[in-house]
Amino acid sequence: MKNPHYELLGRRMRQYHRTHQWRLSEGGLYIPHAYWNMDADSLSYWDDVGFILNGRRVIVWWRHPRDLHRDAIESQAWSEAGDSPRDNWLCEGGTQNYKRVGKSGRRKKLSSFTSREPSAAQRQYYDKLLQIEQRLTGEGVDLEVRPSWSWKRLSWAMGVSLVAPLDVRNEKEVTVVAQLARDLILRKTTLDQEFPGFVYDRSSWLRDQTKARTTEASS
């Protein structure tokens, strides 16, 4: 039995695609990011790529398992650092900047804000947070990440969240991500078939950090 809500979203997807054309590559992909700062040894963490399937847009939000590990490190660092002094220095106590307007230049119009410096207590907290994060980056955390994917219908596209141990450093490699997502949607493959038994854990993170340091030293 058809679901009226999903049918409506499908019609909206096709209509949106007809009226808002994507700028696609020669290979038929929507590639929103450039790779000028990536080389063959760079570690990649996340990327987006899109394609058209059955007249509908598919947007893929890809993440490498190391990106989830990095998020876990940041989260644990915030937890270990404890409560912040809550010095709202970005929004409170700043300076209002005005510019003169009108032919006479006598009137002033608010044009921007200049934030004040954070308090000493807030700077100390940020220093503490950075030290904890640097330590955890060197130690890693107890986390196991396995490949996964899920999808949801949006009013303008099908959104695919994909966690897979691929590296994306150029348009050729992002094409592999798009093809994997397409094959998963069409049930031509599974993540178990593509990455049998894969687990990204603390040792994987530490290997990546060693590789990153070696690459940085050589460059």
Salt bridges, closest charged atoms under 4 A:
ASP47 OD1 - HIS33 ND1 2.63
ASP67 OD2 - ARG63 NE 2.94
ASP67 OD1 - ARG70 NH2 2.76
ASP71 OD2 - ARG63 NH2 2.42
GLU80 OE1 - ARG135 NH2 2.43
ASP87 OD1 - ARG116 NH2 2.40
GLU139 OE1 - ARG135 NH1 3.29
ASP142 OD1 - ARG202 NH2 2.64
GLU144 OE1 - ARG146 NH2 3.36
ASP167 OD1 - ARG66 NH1 2.99
GLU173 OE2 - ARG169 NH2 2.91
ASP208 OD2 - ARG66 NE 2.75
